[in-house]
Structures are given as structure tokens and as C-alpha cells.
Amino acid sequence: MPLPEEALVPDSRRWAWLPPVGTWRYYALLLAVGMGVLGPLGGITAAYMNFATGFFIGGQVLAGILGSVVTYGYGAEGRHGANYIQTTAASVAGMMAMSTLIQAMTWMGMPPVPHWQLVVYMLCNSMMAAGIGMVYTPILVEKMQLTFPSGLAVANILRALTDPELLKRSVSRLFSGVGAGIAGGLSANYVGWMQAIDFSGSTFGAGMIVGARIGVATLAGGLAFWALTPFFISIGWLQPGDPFRKIAFLIALGMVLGAAIVDMSLVLWRAARRLATPPQSGHAAEVPAEQRTGPRASMPRLFAWIAFWALATGWVGMDFFHETAGTMVLAIALVFVFVFINGISLGLTDQNPISSAFVVTVLLLATTGLRDPVLALMAATVVFVSCNTAADMQQDRSTGWRLGSNRALQFRFQAAGLVLGAVLAVAAAQFFMAAHPILRADQTVMSADQAPAQWTSAMTYKFVGALRSLTDPKPFQTQAILVGIAIGFATELLRKWLFTRPGYRRFIAARGRAGQALDFVLDAIVIPTPYASSFGGFVNIATSLWFGGGGVLAATLEALKPKQEDSDQAALPSDMSSVSLFGGGVIAGDALAALALGIMGLLSVV
């Protein structure tokens, strides 16, 4: 029998042997696939990639593709089941990627910690973060309507693969993108000239989805930081031969924070005005379609969830790892800041600068007088794990919002995945470091010829390098963050003033193509949004080029699109354009290539 809250869901099963939607057997099937198969599969690959290189591919796209195979028998209704599967699987995989933190503890010479304590600490962090991420989704996903390229890609894939009519109309664009992504991902690892140009299919596909204004703004930011390298060297912020990202990421993070101050102030001001305005009689609040069946979302319950897990995180940090109350309060407060900042970055560029949040947390802890690297590591772990988990929640929710999936159910599926993910994160760290003892060796004290070529562990290297700087603090790092805040605040304030002026809009409209060109140059190059231009400070110049190139190609294809295609497009949802379908396919193909390469690499060393 279906559960009462699901009684209104139509039975769209293609095969009668499938458990009906809304029954406990239906949810058990989704959890079994997400937690038992797809999550650990993506997680072991993510952990391997973090140990081997220092970055990992999120599991949303892969889990969405494979999950839709399982739920295909439910017809169009299967998109929601596949979304819940990918939510659970991504939670498991994302948490397993956090195993690099345990490697950092080993490099720092931290005394062994009971495994169960690490599991409990990471679980408390992630549960708190899931709630915080959900609190911000109405702002980032529904009000600001950020793109979240991978979230959009998953939504398009699920809509296409679970609806025969949509699949018929979109299959050529979607799967041609998948093919291009697979070819590009494999070529980037085996073809010499592709390696030389640092091609990234997922970055290029994300650029196609977000468009030229965001892509070109990112490229403009990257070129500006690159051009300033000699200046940074002259003032001692960089040493000759250092990559510009070594200081640019601090300025970039400050830029996002400065812009976020403007936007958060506007959100709070509008909320205050709304609360001050009495509701009109006879106008009941509209219930979102996704909430008309299934469990209802409750903000009071969500706030209680966050408060409980925040207290648990603080207590565990003080009891297990001897942190001070002030340090834990600061770390938890920073979670609220960075979850919003990193969510905007992910929503615009498909990149979540979690390692940057970790490093800045360490720098801020240093300003409080903290000089113990081990205490700083455990406190910064709260921010690192939380930014990863909350960003997953926001990315997944962007998919659910587009599909109309139930918000409360999606949250529950993520929480279930986090429980298993916390256990497997510790298990993965122990497995890899036991199988490959070189992973226990501190590479920050090795010479270039001593460092292992197979296991570069770049993320761990960055963490430990930042922690060791506590004994030799560099004031200019704080100065760089403050400079970035000033730039981001001033730029976003100017954009809010200029681009909303009626006189400016009339001026642009009156000049036709010339006006549109001027608007583009101002918006993307002269005063670009700090959320996009800052991305150029987090990545190397090649990544900015591919991201910007994808945006330019998307704009070009849209301009050259024949009118007949516009009429065909009318039959598809508004966000399933030809360009976004192809770009999402490229992201999916690149993720499939990364999975294949990760599994082959793992099998070769196990």
C-alpha cells in the first residue's frame, strides 16, 4: 500500500513488478542503489583522485546517469527517484573524498585518533552543513536562480532519459556532447598536445552552460591576475617562479566575500521589508507544487536540526580534540559565511573552492593567536567538510528544483548518504595509506626528486603548507584578503547601481547592436561580477581559457542557430536549450572518462 502522503502520485510504472512509488520498498530500492552501489563506486574513485592528484570529480552527474537506468521503468516519474539516488550517492562519494584530511593529520604527526571519533566528528560536521546548505538554497537556487552547471546537466539528463518524448527530441544533442566529453577526457590524458594545452572537458562544458558573460568575465579575471604577477613579486607577495594563484586565490576569495556582503545586505533588507508589511487578507500563501504531495519542508525543524548538530560539532571538537570553545564558535560561524560564498561560486562556475576556504580559515585562526597546527587542522576541518557537503546539497537541490522533486525527501536522502559516507571516508584513508605507505610521508619536507610521481596529493600538500605557516605568519596574506573584499564590495555596488538604472537600460536599447555590444563589454570585461571574475584567481590560466572559450562558443552557436531550431526548442523545457544539452553532455562524458581512468589507475596500483 502506498504511504498516505504519496497517495496523489500517479502510477506510471512500465513494469508491474517494480515497487509502487511512495512505498517503503520503493525508497529501499533507491537507497540500496545510491548507498550500496553508486555512492561507494564514486567515492573510491574520488578518494583515489584526491590522493593521486589533489582534486576529485563530483558524483552528481555519474550517479544521475546510472540512477536513471534503475528508475527508467517508472516513466517520467522516474526522474524524481533518479534524483534521490544521485543525491544519496553524491553524499557518500563527497564524504569519501574527505579522506585527504586524515592524510593531513598523518603528515602533521598528529597522535592516532580512534576511528570512531573521526567518524562522529565528520558526521556532526556534515549533518550541520546539510542543514545550512538547505537554508541557503531558496536564495541561491530559487531567488538568484544561479545556473549550477552540473545540477542543470543532471536535470536535463534525468528529464531526457526518463521521458521517451523528451529523449526523442534531445538525444542527438545530449549524446553527441557525451561522446565529445569522453573523447576529450581520454585524449587529455593520453594525447601529448592535448596534455600540453591542459584541456578540460567539464570546464569547457560548464562554460557552454553559463554562457559568454560569465565565461568571458572569468577569463578577464584570470588574465588580470596573471598580468599582475610581476607587481606581486615586486611587493613581496610572490617569489620569482611562484604561480599567480598562490596569492590570487586569497584576493579572489575576498572579492567573493565583498560581493556577498552587498547581496546579503539586500536580501536581509528585503526580508525586513516583507516582515514589516502585513499580509493581505484573503491571500493564502501558495504551496509549491513539489510540496503538495509527500512530506512538507519545515523551516523551524530545519533550524532546530542545524542548532542540534552545531552544538554536537562544538562539543565533539572540544571533548575529542581539546579545542577551545572560542575556536569552535569561530569555525562554525565561518561555515555560515563560506557556504554562501562557495555556493555562489559553484552556482556560477561549477567550481567549489573548498581548499581555499580551508586555507583562509587557518589564516583567520592565526589572527586569534592560535599557533598550534594540530588544533588549527581540526578546527578548519569543520569548514572544509561543511563547504563540501553544503555545496553538494545546493547542487543537488538545483536539480530537484528544476525537476519539482520533493525538498524534504531530498534532504532525507542526503542525510542517509552522509552517515555511510562518514564511515567510508575513514575506511578509505586507512585502506590507501596501508596499501601505499608513501602516502604517510610528509611531502612538504621532501625535495623535488624525493616526491613521489604517482601520489602527488596536492590538496593535502596545500593544507599542511598552510598549517605549518602558523609558526611563521605572513601579514600580507590577510592584506590580500582585505584588498579582495574592497574590490568585490565596490564592484558589486557599482554593478547594482549602474545595471538597474532605467536611463542606462534606455540608452542601451536605443542603440541596437552597438548598445548590446557596449552592455556586454561593461558586464563581462570592464566591471564583471566578482563572483565570476574571482574564479580566474582560483585556477590556472588554461582553465580560465577553456571556461571562457566554452561561453564564447555557446554565444556563437546561439547567434547562428536557424529559426527552425527555435520552433523545435519550444517543445522542450526552457532550460533544455541545444547548447545546454550539449554542454551538459560534455560534462557527463568527461566525468565518465574520469571514472574510467580512476578505476584503471586504482586497479594498477592495488
ChimeraX attribute file (.defattr): number of C-alpha atoms within 10 A of each C-alpha:
attribute: neighborCount
match mode: 1-to-1
recipient: residues
	/A:1	10
	/A:2	16
	/A:3	13
	/A:4	11
	/A:5	13
	/A:6	15
	/A:7	15
	/A:8	13
	/A:9	15
	/A:10	10
	/A:11	13
	/A:12	15
	/A:13	19
	/A:14	11
	/A:15	10
	/A:16	11
	/A:17	8
	/A:18	14
	/A:19	18
	/A:20	20
	/A:21	24
	/A:22	19
	/A:23	15
	/A:24	13
	/A:25	14
	/A:26	16
	/A:27	17
	/A:28	12
	/A:29	17
	/A:30	23
	/A:31	23
	/A:32	16
	/A:33	20
	/A:34	30
	/A:35	27
	/A:36	17
	/A:37	13
	/A:38	24
	/A:39	32
	/A:40	24
	/A:41	19
	/A:42	29
	/A:43	30
	/A:44	25
	/A:45	26
	/A:46	28
	/A:47	28
	/A:48	27
	/A:49	25
	/A:50	24
	/A:51	25
	/A:52	22
	/A:53	17
	/A:54	20
	/A:55	17
	/A:56	21
	/A:57	23
	/A:58	20
	/A:59	28
	/A:60	30
	/A:61	28
	/A:62	23
	/A:63	29
	/A:64	32
	/A:65	19
	/A:66	17
	/A:67	25
	/A:68	26
	/A:69	15
	/A:70	16
	/A:71	25
	/A:72	21
	/A:73	18
	/A:74	25
	/A:75	18
	/A:76	21
	/A:77	22
	/A:78	25
	/A:79	29
	/A:80	25
	/A:81	28
	/A:82	30
	/A:83	30
	/A:84	29
	/A:85	34
	/A:86	35
	/A:87	34
	/A:88	35
	/A:89	38
	/A:90	34
	/A:91	38
	/A:92	35
	/A:93	34
	/A:94	32
	/A:95	30
	/A:96	31
	/A:97	33
	/A:98	26
	/A:99	26
	/A:100	25
	/A:101	23
	/A:102	22
	/A:103	23
	/A:104	26
	/A:105	21
	/A:106	17
	/A:107	19
	/A:108	19
	/A:109	12
	/A:110	14
	/A:111	9
	/A:112	8
	/A:113	12
	/A:114	9
	/A:115	12
	/A:116	12
	/A:117	14
	/A:118	19
	/A:119	20
	/A:120	18
	/A:121	22
	/A:122	26
	/A:123	25
	/A:124	27
	/A:125	29
	/A:126	31
	/A:127	27
	/A:128	27
	/A:129	30
	/A:130	29
	/A:131	25
	/A:132	27
	/A:133	28
	/A:134	21
	/A:135	18
	/A:136	18
	/A:137	24
	/A:138	16
	/A:139	15
	/A:140	21
	/A:141	22
	/A:142	14
	/A:143	10
	/A:144	13
	/A:145	14
	/A:146	20
	/A:147	23
	/A:148	28
	/A:149	30
	/A:150	31
	/A:151	27
	/A:152	30
	/A:153	31
	/A:154	31
	/A:155	27
	/A:156	28
	/A:157	28
	/A:158	30
	/A:159	26
	/A:160	24
	/A:161	24
	/A:162	23
	/A:163	18
	/A:164	15
	/A:165	15
	/A:166	19
	/A:167	17
	/A:168	11
	/A:169	15
	/A:170	23
	/A:171	18
	/A:172	14
	/A:173	18
	/A:174	27
	/A:175	19
	/A:176	17
	/A:177	26
	/A:178	26
	/A:179	18
	/A:180	20
	/A:181	29
	/A:182	24
	/A:183	16
	/A:184	21
	/A:185	26
	/A:186	19
	/A:187	17
	/A:188	21
	/A:189	16
	/A:190	10
	/A:191	11
	/A:192	10
	/A:193	12
	/A:194	16
	/A:195	13
	/A:196	10
	/A:197	13
	/A:198	16
	/A:199	20
	/A:200	22
	/A:201	31
	/A:202	28
	/A:203	25
	/A:204	26
	/A:205	36
	/A:206	31
	/A:207	33
	/A:208	31
	/A:209	34
	/A:210	27
	/A:211	24
	/A:212	23
	/A:213	22
	/A:214	28
	/A:215	32
	/A:216	28
	/A:217	31
	/A:218	34
	/A:219	28
	/A:220	25
	/A:221	25
	/A:222	28
	/A:223	18
	/A:224	14
	/A:225	24
	/A:226	19
	/A:227	12
	/A:228	14
	/A:229	21
	/A:230	15
	/A:231	12
	/A:232	18
	/A:233	15
	/A:234	12
	/A:235	10
	/A:236	11
	/A:237	21
	/A:238	19
	/A:239	15
	/A:240	11
	/A:241	8
	/A:242	12
	/A:243	13
	/A:244	25
	/A:245	21
	/A:246	14
	/A:247	21
	/A:248	28
	/A:249	26
	/A:250	26
	/A:251	28
	/A:252	31
	/A:253	30
	/A:254	28
	/A:255	33
	/A:256	29
	/A:257	27
	/A:258	27
	/A:259	24
	/A:260	22
	/A:261	19
	/A:262	17
	/A:263	17
	/A:264	13
	/A:265	11
	/A:266	12
	/A:267	14
	/A:268	11
	/A:269	12
	/A:270	12
	/A:271	12
	/A:272	11
	/A:273	11
	/A:274	11
	/A:275	10
	/A:276	9
	/A:277	9
	/A:278	8
	/A:279	11
	/A:280	7
	/A:281	6
	/A:282	6
	/A:283	7
	/A:284	8
	/A:285	7
	/A:286	6
	/A:287	9
	/A:288	10
	/A:289	10
	/A:290	18
	/A:291	16
	/A:292	14
	/A:293	15
	/A:294	20
	/A:295	14
	/A:296	15
	/A:297	15
	/A:298	10
	/A:299	12
	/A:300	9
	/A:301	11
	/A:302	18
	/A:303	14
	/A:304	12
	/A:305	16
	/A:306	19
	/A:307	15
	/A:308	14
	/A:309	20
	/A:310	22
	/A:311	16
	/A:312	19
	/A:313	25
	/A:314	24
	/A:315	19
	/A:316	21
	/A:317	24
	/A:318	16
	/A:319	11
	/A:320	14
	/A:321	17
	/A:322	12
	/A:323	19
	/A:324	15
	/A:325	13
	/A:326	10
	/A:327	20
	/A:328	23
	/A:329	16
	/A:330	16
	/A:331	23
	/A:332	22
	/A:333	13
	/A:334	20
	/A:335	27
	/A:336	18
	/A:337	16
	/A:338	27
	/A:339	27
	/A:340	26
	/A:341	26
	/A:342	25
	/A:343	30
	/A:344	26
	/A:345	24
	/A:346	25
	/A:347	28
	/A:348	24
	/A:349	27
	/A:350	24
	/A:351	21
	/A:352	23
	/A:353	22
	/A:354	20
	/A:355	19
	/A:356	20
	/A:357	25
	/A:358	25
	/A:359	23
	/A:360	24
	/A:361	26
	/A:362	27
	/A:363	23
	/A:364	17
	/A:365	21
	/A:366	20
	/A:367	14
	/A:368	11
	/A:369	9
	/A:370	16
	/A:371	19
	/A:372	14
	/A:373	21
	/A:374	20
	/A:375	21
	/A:376	24
	/A:377	24
	/A:378	20
	/A:379	27
	/A:380	31
	/A:381	22
	/A:382	27
	/A:383	30
	/A:384	27
	/A:385	25
	/A:386	32
	/A:387	34
	/A:388	27
	/A:389	30
	/A:390	31
	/A:391	30
	/A:392	27
	/A:393	28
	/A:394	29
	/A:395	27
	/A:396	29
	/A:397	28
	/A:398	28
	/A:399	28
	/A:400	24
	/A:401	19
	/A:402	18
	/A:403	20
	/A:404	16
	/A:405	22
	/A:406	23
	/A:407	19
	/A:408	17
	/A:409	16
	/A:410	22
	/A:411	20
	/A:412	15
	/A:413	23
	/A:414	25
	/A:415	23
	/A:416	19
	/A:417	26
	/A:418	29
	/A:419	21
	/A:420	23
	/A:421	32
	/A:422	29
	/A:423	20
	/A:424	24
	/A:425	29
	/A:426	23
	/A:427	15
	/A:428	23
	/A:429	24
	/A:430	16
	/A:431	12
	/A:432	20
	/A:433	17
	/A:434	12
	/A:435	12
	/A:436	13
	/A:437	9
	/A:438	15
	/A:439	22
	/A:440	18
	/A:441	18
	/A:442	18
	/A:443	22
	/A:444	15
	/A:445	11
	/A:446	11
	/A:447	8
	/A:448	10
	/A:449	7
	/A:450	9
	/A:451	16
	/A:452	15
	/A:453	11
	/A:454	12
	/A:455	18
	/A:456	18
	/A:457	23
	/A:458	16
	/A:459	20
	/A:460	26
	/A:461	19
	/A:462	17
	/A:463	21
	/A:464	23
	/A:465	17
	/A:466	21
	/A:467	27
	/A:468	17
	/A:469	15
	/A:470	20
	/A:471	13
	/A:472	9
	/A:473	16
	/A:474	13
	/A:475	11
	/A:476	13
	/A:477	16
	/A:478	18
	/A:479	15
	/A:480	19
	/A:481	23
	/A:482	19
	/A:483	17
	/A:484	26
	/A:485	25
	/A:486	16
	/A:487	21
	/A:488	29
	/A:489	21
	/A:490	17
	/A:491	21
	/A:492	24
	/A:493	16
	/A:494	12
	/A:495	17
	/A:496	14
	/A:497	10
	/A:498	13
	/A:499	14
	/A:500	10
	/A:501	11
	/A:502	9
	/A:503	11
	/A:504	14
	/A:505	14
	/A:506	11
	/A:507	12
	/A:508	16
	/A:509	14
	/A:510	12
	/A:511	12
	/A:512	10
	/A:513	11
	/A:514	12
	/A:515	17
	/A:516	14
	/A:517	13
	/A:518	13
	/A:519	19
	/A:520	16
	/A:521	16
	/A:522	16
	/A:523	18
	/A:524	23
	/A:525	19
	/A:526	13
	/A:527	16
	/A:528	24
	/A:529	24
	/A:530	30
	/A:531	29
	/A:532	26
	/A:533	31
	/A:534	30
	/A:535	34
	/A:536	30
	/A:537	29
	/A:538	26
	/A:539	18
	/A:540	17
	/A:541	21
	/A:542	17
	/A:543	22
	/A:544	28
	/A:545	25
	/A:546	25
	/A:547	32
	/A:548	28
	/A:549	22
	/A:550	27
	/A:551	28
	/A:552	20
	/A:553	17
	/A:554	24
	/A:555	19
	/A:556	13
	/A:557	13
	/A:558	15
	/A:559	9
	/A:560	8
	/A:561	12
	/A:562	10
	/A:563	9
	/A:564	8
	/A:565	11
	/A:566	13
	/A:567	10
	/A:568	11
	/A:569	17
	/A:570	11
	/A:571	12
	/A:572	16
	/A:573	12
	/A:574	8
	/A:575	17
	/A:576	24
	/A:577	20
	/A:578	23
	/A:579	24
	/A:580	26
	/A:581	29
	/A:582	29
	/A:583	36
	/A:584	35
	/A:585	31
	/A:586	33
	/A:587	32
	/A:588	32
	/A:589	30
	/A:590	31
	/A:591	24
	/A:592	22
	/A:593	23
	/A:594	21
	/A:595	21
	/A:596	16
	/A:597	17
	/A:598	21
	/A:599	17
	/A:600	12
	/A:601	16
	/A:602	15
	/A:603	9
	/A:604	8
	/A:605	9
	/A:606	8
